[in-house]
Amino acid sequence: MKKFIKQLFGIGKTTGGEKKLEKLTPKELATKAGEPWVQVLGLEVDLENLNQGAFELDWNDIFIAKLIRAGYRGKVDADIVDQWFQNVCRNVVLETWEQEEAMNPDLDERNNTKNLGDGRREVR
């Protein structure tokens, strides 16, 4: 009986022009809104050499266009994103280094010297 009533009133049917509502991914939502989007999908670490690893990134075309307008260049989108990601990582390292320098101004580790004051320095 329920099936007959659904058929009678067209419940559950879609016409050719209608789409079933689907849940959009964050990438699709950003793209639909005209916003740049990038996300880290994964991280791989070489367990034999923990200093080696790789990030897997995903992005939309709007993000690529924004990078190109910012001056990034490459043959393919992955090259452009790689340049951007390297800059982000480089800036993180520089910021960390600057914070270390600011927290310990008396140590100059590059020259192994210590400022003793009154123009004097200890060289180690």
PyMOL commands that set and color helices and strands:
alter all, ss='L'
color gray80, all
select helices_A, chain A and resi 2-9+26-32+61-69+77-103
alter helices_A, ss='H'
color red, helices_A
select strands_A, chain A and resi 38-45+53-59+107-108+113-117+120-123
alter strands_A, ss='S'
color yellow, strands_A
deselect
rebuild
show_as cartoon
